Amino acid sequence: MDNIDLTVKFFESGVGEGTDIREYCTIRNSLIGSNCKVYERVSIKKATIGSGSDINAGSYVENAEIGERVMIAPNCIIVGVTHEFSRDVINHDDVFVRIIIGDGAWIGAGSIIMPGVTIGKNSVVGAGAIVKCDVPDNHRYVGTPLQFRLDSIS
C-alpha cells in the first residue's frame, strides 16, 4: 500500500490496487475499488467506491454506493444517515437510507446529497446543489436555491 499516506486511518476496510489516498483521511467499514483517488481530509464510512472514482478534498461520504469513474469535487456531503423527528421529539438513533451514485456521474463542489437519493449514470450535479430527489441517468441537476432545472444531457 505504497500509494497511501501514513496519516490515513483504516478501520475494517479494503482498498483496491493502484488507489491513491492522501493525507488525513479516515476510511471506516468501507471498500474502495482499484485506481481511485481519495484526496486530503476525506472521511468515508459504510460505503463502497467503484474503480476509477475520485473523491476530492474535504468531502464526507457515509452509507453510500458510489459507482465506477465517479468524480466527486471538494467539500461534498454525501450522507445516507438521518434521524426520525416530529414536532415533539427528535430520535437520536441513526436511520440509514442508502445513497446510490451511478457510474460516470459528476458531483460538483460543495454539493449535498440527501439520504435515499439515487444519482443516475453519467449525470451531473452542479456545484452547491442540495439534492433531495432522484436524478435520472444522463441528466443535470443545478441551482441553489434549486429552480428545478433537470434537463437531459445529449
Backbone as CSV, one residue per row, in Angstrom:
resi,resn,N_x,N_y,N_z,CA_x,CA_y,CA_z,C_x,C_y,C_z
1,MET,0.851,-1.191,0.000,0.000,0.000,0.000,0.891,1.247,0.000
2,ASP,1.752,1.355,-0.994,2.679,2.480,-1.043,2.030,3.763,-1.567
3,ASN,0.811,3.718,-2.068,0.101,4.903,-2.550,-0.792,5.502,-1.466
4,ILE,-0.639,5.058,-0.243,-1.500,5.508,0.845,-0.646,6.230,1.884
5,ASP,-0.998,7.486,2.157,-0.248,8.296,3.101,-0.268,7.661,4.494
6,LEU,0.804,7.845,5.237,0.923,7.259,6.571,-0.070,7.823,7.583
7,THR,-0.672,8.991,7.297,-1.636,9.585,8.233,-3.045,9.029,8.071
8,VAL,-3.291,8.209,7.029,-4.622,7.650,6.783,-4.958,6.637,7.868
9,LYS,-6.204,6.701,8.366,-6.672,5.757,9.386,-7.692,4.813,8.760
10,PHE,-7.432,3.505,8.873,-8.314,2.468,8.342,-8.948,1.699,9.478
11,PHE,-10.232,1.402,9.330,-10.951,0.568,10.282,-11.804,-0.407,9.481
12,GLU,-11.434,-1.684,9.491,-12.209,-2.743,8.831,-12.604,-2.358,7.417
13,SER,-11.615,-1.997,6.591,-11.857,-1.543,5.224,-10.885,-2.197,4.266
14,GLY,-11.222,-2.150,2.972,-10.347,-2.689,1.940,-10.127,-1.664,0.843
15,VAL,-8.946,-1.751,0.197,-8.574,-0.811,-0.856,-8.000,-1.589,-2.028
16,GLY,-8.480,-1.263,-3.242,-8.008,-1.930,-4.446,-6.636,-1.460,-4.894
17,GLU,-6.069,-2.218,-5.791,-4.736,-1.946,-6.322,-4.705,-0.623,-7.087
18,GLY,-3.606,0.117,-6.917,-3.407,1.354,-7.662,-4.173,2.548,-7.133
19,THR,-4.825,2.405,-5.995,-5.589,3.516,-5.407,-4.656,4.412,-4.602
20,ASP,-4.810,5.726,-4.775,-4.047,6.725,-4.019,-4.947,7.328,-2.953
21,ILE,-4.454,7.385,-1.722,-5.190,8.040,-0.642,-4.232,9.008,0.031
22,ARG,-4.609,10.283,0.033,-3.736,11.333,0.553,-3.931,11.564,2.050
23,GLU,-3.340,12.638,2.552,-3.214,12.898,3.974,-4.537,13.040,4.721
24,TYR,-4.511,12.565,5.964,-5.550,12.791,6.975,-6.942,12.310,6.571
25,CYS,-7.022,11.188,5.897,-8.311,10.583,5.555,-8.655,9.516,6.586
26,THR,-9.955,9.256,6.731,-10.444,8.175,7.583,-11.338,7.295,6.731
27,ILE,-11.048,6.017,6.725,-11.823,5.032,5.960,-12.319,4.001,6.959
28,ARG,-13.649,3.903,7.117,-14.233,3.028,8.133,-15.321,2.152,7.507
29,ASN,-15.185,0.827,7.703,-16.194,-0.139,7.223,-16.564,0.094,5.764
30,SER,-15.560,0.257,4.918,-15.799,0.596,3.512,-14.893,-0.213,2.596
31,LEU,-15.277,-0.255,1.326,-14.466,-0.870,0.278,-14.226,0.163,-0.808
32,ILE,-12.968,0.356,-1.159,-12.601,1.302,-2.211,-11.980,0.495,-3.337
33,GLY,-12.481,0.682,-4.552,-12.020,-0.081,-5.706,-10.620,0.288,-6.162
34,SER,-10.211,-0.292,-7.263,-8.886,-0.064,-7.838,-8.815,1.280,-8.554
35,ASN,-7.599,1.822,-8.600,-7.298,3.037,-9.363,-8.172,4.225,-8.997
36,CYS,-8.504,4.352,-7.736,-9.260,5.507,-7.237,-8.283,6.545,-6.701
37,LYS,-8.769,7.768,-6.549,-8.011,8.824,-5.894,-8.882,9.406,-4.795
38,VAL,-8.345,9.411,-3.579,-9.035,9.996,-2.436,-8.105,11.084,-1.905
39,TYR,-8.572,12.326,-1.983,-7.723,13.469,-1.656,-7.779,13.796,-0.164
40,GLU,-7.081,14.842,0.251,-6.886,15.175,1.657,-8.192,15.367,2.421
41,ARG,-8.163,14.966,3.701,-9.232,15.201,4.676,-10.592,14.646,4.242
42,VAL,-10.605,13.514,3.599,-11.854,12.852,3.218,-12.198,11.822,4.278
43,SER,-13.490,11.717,4.608,-13.980,10.688,5.510,-14.963,9.811,4.745
44,ILE,-14.739,8.502,4.795,-15.610,7.537,4.120,-16.015,6.495,5.149
45,LYS,-17.350,6.335,5.340,-17.868,5.368,6.313,-18.989,4.552,5.678
46,LYS,-18.955,3.243,5.902,-20.034,2.350,5.457,-20.382,2.592,3.995
47,ALA,-19.359,2.627,3.132,-19.580,2.936,1.723,-18.784,1.994,0.833
48,THR,-19.211,1.896,-0.416,-18.440,1.217,-1.451,-18.152,2.247,-2.538
49,ILE,-16.912,2.259,-2.993,-16.459,3.195,-4.012,-15.978,2.374,-5.197
50,GLY,-16.583,2.592,-6.371,-16.219,1.831,-7.561,-14.871,2.227,-8.128
51,SER,-14.293,1.343,-8.900,-12.979,1.559,-9.503,-12.942,2.821,-10.353
52,GLY,-11.791,3.502,-10.303,-11.572,4.684,-11.128,-12.268,5.936,-10.651
53,SER,-12.835,5.926,-9.463,-13.545,7.103,-8.939,-12.597,8.007,-8.173
54,ASP,-12.913,9.315,-8.156,-12.137,10.306,-7.407,-13.034,10.978,-6.383
55,ILE,-12.522,11.116,-5.157,-13.237,11.857,-4.117,-12.290,12.957,-3.657
56,ASN,-12.691,14.184,-3.928,-11.801,15.311,-3.702,-11.799,15.786,-2.257
57,ALA,-10.848,16.652,-1.934,-10.532,17.093,-0.573,-11.752,17.594,0.197
58,GLY,-11.790,17.218,1.475,-12.792,17.734,2.397,-14.175,17.132,2.267
59,SER,-14.331,16.107,1.455,-15.658,15.504,1.277,-15.928,14.455,2.348
60,TYR,-17.228,14.239,2.620,-17.670,13.274,3.619,-18.678,12.351,2.957
61,VAL,-18.410,11.050,2.993,-19.272,10.051,2.364,-19.634,9.011,3.413
62,GLU,-20.938,8.799,3.636,-21.377,7.775,4.582,-22.627,7.090,4.054
63,ASN,-22.631,5.753,4.185,-23.764,4.923,3.782,-24.149,5.196,2.328
64,ALA,-23.162,5.061,1.444,-23.383,5.343,0.027,-22.727,4.272,-0.831
65,GLU,-23.305,4.104,-2.006,-22.772,3.198,-3.015,-22.377,4.069,-4.205
66,ILE,-21.087,4.250,-4.408,-20.561,5.105,-5.460,-20.109,4.204,-6.613
67,GLY,-20.571,4.493,-7.818,-20.230,3.670,-8.977,-18.801,3.856,-9.447
68,GLU,-18.522,3.325,-10.624,-17.197,3.445,-11.225,-17.068,4.765,-11.968
69,ARG,-15.829,5.304,-11.993,-15.491,6.545,-12.716,-16.346,7.733,-12.281
70,VAL,-16.710,7.784,-11.021,-17.478,8.912,-10.463,-16.488,9.985,-10.017
71,MET,-16.819,11.240,-10.293,-15.985,12.368,-9.884,-16.746,13.159,-8.823
72,ILE,-16.178,13.238,-7.625,-16.777,13.997,-6.532,-15.831,15.158,-6.225
73,ALA,-16.314,16.376,-6.414,-15.497,17.583,-6.230,-15.269,17.844,-4.738
74,PRO,-14.468,18.869,-4.402,-14.180,19.154,-2.998,-15.410,19.536,-2.173
75,ASN,-15.312,19.208,-0.887,-16.268,19.649,0.136,-17.707,19.225,-0.109
76,CYS,-17.903,18.023,-0.613,-19.248,17.484,-0.806,-19.670,16.695,0.426
77,ILE,-20.986,16.661,0.647,-21.558,15.890,1.748,-22.522,14.888,1.130
78,ILE,-22.183,13.621,1.271,-22.984,12.531,0.708,-23.246,11.586,1.871
79,VAL,-24.336,11.824,2.592,-24.569,11.112,3.845,-25.959,10.488,3.861
80,GLY,-25.981,9.165,3.815,-27.230,8.417,3.843,-27.654,8.043,5.247
81,VAL,-27.588,9.022,6.145,-27.979,8.811,7.541,-28.814,10.006,7.974
82,THR,-29.892,9.724,8.687,-30.758,10.789,9.172,-31.306,10.387,10.534
83,HIS,-32.280,11.124,11.016,-32.933,10.828,12.292,-34.431,11.017,12.129
84,GLU,-35.197,10.237,12.863,-36.645,10.437,12.877,-36.954,11.584,13.819
85,PHE,-37.845,12.447,13.400,-38.218,13.560,14.268,-39.659,13.970,14.021
86,SER,-40.235,14.575,15.029,-41.591,15.120,14.940,-41.555,16.474,15.632
87,ARG,-42.692,17.109,15.731,-42.772,18.403,16.396,-42.341,18.300,17.858
88,ASP,-42.584,17.139,18.456,-42.341,16.975,19.880,-40.955,16.444,20.249
89,VAL,-40.358,15.650,19.354,-39.130,14.958,19.767,-38.264,14.637,18.546
90,ILE,-36.956,14.588,18.784,-36.006,14.090,17.790,-35.405,12.813,18.349
91,ASN,-35.528,11.734,17.594,-34.948,10.464,17.982,-33.463,10.502,17.614
92,HIS,-32.587,10.247,18.544,-31.152,10.328,18.297,-30.566,9.060,17.678
93,ASP,-31.381,8.022,17.497,-30.896,6.819,16.837,-30.747,7.077,15.345
94,ASP,-29.640,6.593,14.758,-29.411,6.767,13.321,-30.419,5.962,12.514
95,VAL,-30.889,6.559,11.421,-31.742,5.889,10.442,-30.959,5.901,9.131
96,PHE,-30.597,4.718,8.645,-29.763,4.606,7.453,-30.636,4.464,6.213
97,VAL,-30.458,5.393,5.262,-31.170,5.371,3.987,-30.103,5.574,2.908
98,ARG,-29.687,4.490,2.271,-28.521,4.466,1.382,-28.658,5.407,0.182
99,ILE,-27.557,6.040,-0.162,-27.436,6.885,-1.358,-26.743,6.058,-2.425
100,ILE,-27.196,6.192,-3.670,-26.577,5.484,-4.786,-26.195,6.512,-5.845
101,ILE,-24.941,6.460,-6.276,-24.455,7.339,-7.339,-23.954,6.445,-8.463
102,GLY,-24.574,6.578,-9.642,-24.285,5.703,-10.776,-22.948,5.967,-11.438
103,ASP,-22.509,4.994,-12.220,-21.248,5.080,-12.951,-21.159,6.370,-13.762
104,GLY,-19.989,6.980,-13.755,-19.725,8.130,-14.608,-20.346,9.442,-14.172
105,ALA,-20.989,9.479,-13.005,-21.629,10.719,-12.540,-20.566,11.707,-12.058
106,TRP,-20.914,13.000,-12.097,-20.059,14.078,-11.595,-20.845,14.830,-10.538
107,ILE,-20.229,15.037,-9.376,-20.860,15.760,-8.280,-20.049,17.036,-8.043
108,GLY,-20.683,18.201,-8.243,-19.997,19.488,-8.163,-19.623,19.882,-6.747
109,ALA,-18.656,20.795,-6.651,-18.103,21.248,-5.373,-19.191,21.739,-4.423
110,GLY,-19.073,21.333,-3.165,-19.973,21.807,-2.123,-21.388,21.262,-2.202
111,SER,-21.627,20.270,-3.016,-22.968,19.695,-3.134,-23.314,18.875,-1.901
112,ILE,-24.608,18.785,-1.645,-25.120,17.949,-0.562,-26.112,16.973,-1.179
113,ILE,-25.867,15.683,-0.996,-26.776,14.649,-1.489,-27.482,14.083,-0.261
114,MET,-28.802,14.204,-0.230,-29.602,13.810,0.930,-29.827,12.294,0.969
115,PRO,-30.138,11.754,2.151,-30.366,10.318,2.305,-31.422,9.776,1.343
116,GLY,-31.154,8.591,0.794,-32.107,7.899,-0.057,-32.107,8.317,-1.511
117,VAL,-31.292,9.294,-1.884,-31.266,9.796,-3.260,-30.444,8.865,-4.143
118,THR,-30.899,8.704,-5.391,-30.147,7.993,-6.420,-29.774,8.992,-7.507
119,ILE,-28.496,9.066,-7.816,-27.999,9.884,-8.925,-27.719,8.921,-10.067
120,GLY,-28.342,9.140,-11.219,-28.210,8.225,-12.349,-26.843,8.230,-12.999
121,LYS,-26.619,7.232,-13.833,-25.368,7.102,-14.571,-25.142,8.329,-15.443
122,ASN,-23.890,8.784,-15.479,-23.452,9.896,-16.331,-24.195,11.195,-16.077
123,SER,-24.793,11.359,-14.920,-25.491,12.596,-14.581,-24.535,13.566,-13.905
124,VAL,-24.900,14.861,-13.926,-24.077,15.912,-13.348,-24.893,16.665,-12.313
125,VAL,-24.322,16.827,-11.119,-24.916,17.653,-10.073,-24.061,18.916,-9.996
126,GLY,-24.680,20.077,-10.234,-23.950,21.337,-10.241,-23.428,21.718,-8.868
127,ALA,-22.374,22.535,-8.862,-21.744,22.982,-7.627,-22.761,23.631,-6.693
128,GLY,-22.694,23.292,-5.426,-23.541,23.888,-4.405,-24.971,23.387,-4.365
129,ALA,-25.321,22.428,-5.212,-26.694,21.919,-5.238,-26.997,21.099,-3.993
130,ILE,-28.242,21.182,-3.554,-28.748,20.326,-2.482,-29.746,19.393,-3.155
131,VAL,-29.403,18.104,-3.221,-30.198,17.146,-3.992,-31.088,16.356,-3.046
132,LYS,-32.413,16.572,-3.197,-33.406,15.921,-2.336,-34.221,14.877,-3.072
133,CYS,-34.056,14.784,-4.409,-34.831,13.820,-5.189,-33.897,13.106,-6.164
134,ASP,-34.357,11.986,-6.682,-33.549,11.205,-7.612,-33.274,11.997,-8.895
135,VAL,-32.110,11.753,-9.475,-31.715,12.350,-10.750,-31.573,11.197,-11.742
136,PRO,-32.334,11.225,-12.848,-32.262,10.129,-13.823,-30.898,10.056,-14.514
137,ASP,-30.635,8.953,-15.183,-29.429,8.807,-15.985,-29.318,9.963,-16.977
138,ASN,-28.087,10.399,-17.227,-27.783,11.394,-18.267,-28.521,12.717,-18.105
139,HIS,-28.668,13.193,-16.886,-29.347,14.465,-16.619,-28.453,15.387,-15.795
140,ARG,-28.808,16.688,-15.790,-28.130,17.682,-14.952,-29.095,18.153,-13.888
141,TYR,-28.548,18.424,-12.696,-29.330,18.929,-11.572,-28.532,20.109,-11.048
142,VAL,-29.060,21.336,-11.230,-28.287,22.529,-10.874,-29.155,23.552,-10.165
143,GLY,-28.496,24.458,-9.429,-29.173,25.604,-8.846,-29.257,25.576,-7.343
144,THR,-28.987,26.734,-6.733,-29.151,26.910,-5.305,-29.585,28.343,-5.073
145,PRO,-30.795,28.616,-4.592,-31.766,27.559,-4.323,-32.239,26.928,-5.629
146,LEU,-32.592,25.669,-5.532,-32.960,24.909,-6.713,-34.178,25.499,-7.405
147,GLN,-34.047,25.716,-8.690,-35.168,26.185,-9.514,-35.624,25.034,-10.399
148,PHE,-35.544,23.843,-9.872,-35.836,22.580,-10.531,-35.539,22.593,-12.017
149,ARG,-34.260,22.701,-12.287,-33.774,22.592,-13.660,-33.164,21.219,-13.801
150,LEU,-33.924,20.335,-14.328,-33.482,18.961,-14.513,-33.614,18.686,-15.985
151,ASP,-32.493,18.754,-16.727,-32.569,18.575,-18.160,-31.608,17.519,-18.626
152,SER,-31.962,16.914,-19.749,-31.198,15.802,-20.289,-29.892,16.292,-20.885
153,ILE,-28.862,15.478,-20.752,-27.579,15.731,-21.398,-27.565,14.903,-22.662
154,SER,-27.399,15.554,-23.794,-27.401,14.781,-25.045,-26.044,14.335,-25.471
